[in-house]
Amino acid sequence: MLAIWADAMESAGARIDDAGLSRPDSYKKAAARMKEAIRMEPANPHYHFSLGNLYAETKSSAGLSDKEFKAALAAYPVNAR
């Protein structure tokens, strides 16, 4: 998942500093940046999938992760197989 997230962040032009993934607030910052990427490109299924995985990994809310996974499928329904 981290590789997909890193690719998505690079595509969005957001740099991750070396200590970025080890700080306690890194998931909140990652979620904020992913939301910004989604705002800029809402039809990109990778951004929604990455944010859904982030929510699932942090157990933020099953509802939030499900919402993002559904948005990813809606953006690129061929993945729904």
Buried (B, 14 or more C-beta within 10 A) or exposed (E): EEEEBBEBBEBBEBEBEEEBBEEEEBBEBBBEBBEBBBEEBEEBBBBBBBBBBBBBBBEBEEEBBEBBBEBBBEBBEEEEE
